[in-house]
Amino acid sequence: MVAVAPPQLPAAGSPLRARLASDIRHGTGYSGEMVRHPLAKRRNTTASGPEQKNVHPAAELVIDEDRCRAELWDTIDGERTFIGFIGYALEDRGGIPVTRLMHTIINERFGRQGYARCLVTLLLDRLIAEDRRFTSECSYIDHYLKRYPEYRKNQAVS
């Protein structure tokens, strides 16, 4: 493996650095086209195609109806472990039952390991299998739906 030095930024206070910072904040290049920051994470891809949505196939979705949350559990070091949850509320919109997804919470210990994506994938797959409509108030789920638009077919109109 060859070590590569990180890109050097222009001097602090220079007009070029200010322009670069603005471009990074707004995601645009000098001509206004959308660009990716050189240090931004790339999606994991394989030779066979796009990234795997659920990188934790042994994880289990448990619906806790009393607490109105969908919980994610996984086996960590041989023990069944609570990973996180999505809070939800059941609503009726014109006679159609709708699940309002309010927030996604993952235990800090398991952050940045694909568990939030796993939880959202398992829950949306279940809602689709049960032919249920959903809406979202959660920024993580909204981002997920942009990344995986195939789930929007069951999204209720707000």
C-alpha positions as CSV (number, residue, x, y, z in Angstrom):
1,M,0.0,0.0,0.0
2,V,1.4,3.4,-0.9
3,A,0.9,6.3,1.5
4,V,-0.6,9.4,0.0
5,A,-0.3,12.8,1.6
6,P,-3.5,14.6,2.2
7,P,-4.2,17.5,-0.2
8,Q,-2.7,20.8,1.0
9,L,-5.1,23.8,1.4
10,P,-4.3,27.3,0.4
11,A,-3.0,29.6,3.2
12,A,-5.6,30.7,5.8
13,G,-7.2,34.0,4.9
14,S,-6.5,33.7,1.2
15,P,-9.3,34.3,-1.3
16,L,-8.7,30.9,-2.8
17,R,-9.2,29.2,0.5
18,A,-12.4,31.2,1.2
19,R,-13.7,30.2,-2.3
20,L,-12.7,26.5,-1.7
21,A,-14.5,26.5,1.7
22,S,-17.6,28.0,0.1
23,D,-17.5,25.4,-2.6
24,I,-17.2,22.6,-0.1
25,R,-20.1,23.9,2.0
26,H,-22.3,24.2,-1.0
27,G,-21.1,21.1,-2.9
28,T,-20.3,23.1,-6.1
29,G,-17.2,23.6,-8.2
30,Y,-16.0,26.9,-9.6
31,S,-18.4,26.7,-12.5
32,G,-21.3,25.8,-10.3
33,E,-21.4,22.1,-11.2
34,M,-22.0,19.6,-8.3
35,V,-18.7,18.1,-7.2
36,R,-17.6,15.6,-4.5
37,H,-15.1,16.8,-1.9
38,P,-11.8,14.8,-2.5
39,L,-11.9,13.4,1.0
40,A,-15.6,12.5,1.1
41,K,-16.4,8.9,1.7
42,R,-17.3,6.9,-1.4
43,R,-20.1,4.4,-1.4
44,N,-18.9,0.9,-1.0
45,T,-19.2,-0.9,-4.2
46,T,-18.3,-4.4,-5.3
47,A,-17.4,-5.8,-8.7
48,S,-21.0,-7.2,-8.9
49,G,-22.8,-3.9,-8.2
50,P,-23.8,-1.4,-5.5
51,E,-23.3,-1.6,-1.8
52,Q,-25.1,-4.1,0.3
53,K,-28.0,-2.4,2.2
54,N,-27.8,-4.6,5.3
55,V,-24.3,-5.5,6.3
56,H,-25.6,-7.2,9.5
57,P,-27.6,-10.2,8.2
58,A,-27.9,-11.7,11.7
59,A,-29.5,-8.5,13.2
60,E,-33.1,-8.9,14.3
61,L,-35.9,-6.4,14.0
62,V,-38.3,-6.5,17.0
63,I,-41.5,-4.4,17.1
64,D,-42.3,-3.1,20.6
65,E,-45.9,-2.0,20.2
66,D,-46.2,-0.8,23.8
67,R,-43.3,1.7,23.4
68,C,-44.1,2.4,19.7
69,R,-40.6,1.6,18.5
70,A,-38.9,-0.8,16.1
71,E,-35.8,-2.2,17.9
72,L,-32.7,-3.6,16.4
73,W,-30.9,-6.4,18.2
74,D,-27.7,-8.3,17.2
75,T,-25.4,-10.9,18.7
76,I,-22.2,-9.2,19.9
77,D,-19.5,-11.3,21.5
78,G,-22.0,-14.1,21.9
79,E,-24.6,-12.0,23.7
80,R,-27.9,-10.7,22.3
81,T,-27.4,-6.9,22.4
82,F,-29.7,-3.9,21.9
83,I,-28.4,-1.8,19.1
84,G,-31.0,1.0,18.6
85,F,-34.5,1.8,17.6
86,I,-36.8,3.9,15.4
87,G,-39.6,5.6,17.2
88,Y,-43.0,5.6,15.3
89,A,-46.6,6.6,15.7
90,L,-49.6,4.9,14.0
91,E,-52.0,7.3,12.3
92,D,-55.1,7.1,10.2
93,R,-55.2,9.3,7.1
94,G,-58.5,9.1,5.3
95,G,-59.1,5.5,6.4
96,I,-55.6,4.4,5.4
97,P,-53.3,3.3,8.3
98,V,-49.9,5.2,8.1
99,T,-46.8,4.6,10.2
100,R,-45.1,7.9,11.0
101,L,-41.3,7.3,11.5
102,M,-40.1,9.9,13.9
103,H,-36.4,9.3,14.8
104,T,-33.6,6.8,14.4
105,I,-31.4,6.2,17.5
106,I,-28.4,4.0,17.5
107,N,-26.3,3.3,20.6
108,E,-23.1,5.4,20.3
109,R,-21.0,2.3,20.7
110,F,-22.4,0.9,17.4
111,G,-22.3,4.1,15.4
112,R,-20.8,4.3,11.9
113,Q,-21.0,0.5,11.5
114,G,-24.0,0.3,9.2
115,Y,-26.6,-0.4,11.9
116,A,-28.8,2.6,11.2
117,R,-29.0,1.5,7.6
118,C,-29.7,-2.1,8.7
119,L,-32.5,-0.9,11.0
120,V,-34.1,1.3,8.4
121,T,-33.8,-1.4,5.7
122,L,-35.4,-4.1,7.9
123,L,-38.2,-1.8,9.0
124,L,-39.1,-0.5,5.5
125,D,-38.9,-4.1,4.1
126,R,-41.4,-5.2,6.8
127,L,-43.7,-2.2,6.2
128,I,-43.7,-3.0,2.4
129,A,-44.3,-6.8,3.1
130,E,-47.3,-5.8,5.2
131,D,-48.5,-3.3,2.5
132,R,-48.3,-0.5,5.0
133,R,-47.8,3.2,4.1
134,F,-45.3,5.4,6.0
135,T,-44.2,9.0,6.4
136,S,-40.9,10.2,7.8
137,E,-39.9,13.0,10.2
138,C,-36.4,11.6,10.5
139,S,-33.5,13.2,8.6
140,Y,-31.6,9.9,8.5
141,I,-34.6,8.1,6.9
142,D,-35.1,11.0,4.5
143,H,-31.5,10.7,3.4
144,Y,-31.9,6.9,3.1
145,L,-34.9,7.3,0.8
146,K,-32.9,9.6,-1.5
147,R,-30.2,6.9,-1.6
148,Y,-32.7,4.0,-2.0
149,P,-35.7,5.5,-3.9
150,E,-37.3,2.1,-4.4
151,Y,-38.9,2.4,-0.9
152,R,-40.7,5.6,-1.9
153,K,-43.5,3.6,-3.5
154,N,-45.0,3.0,0.0
155,Q,-44.4,6.5,1.3
156,A,-47.7,8.3,2.1
157,V,-48.2,11.8,0.8
158,S,-47.7,14.3,3.7
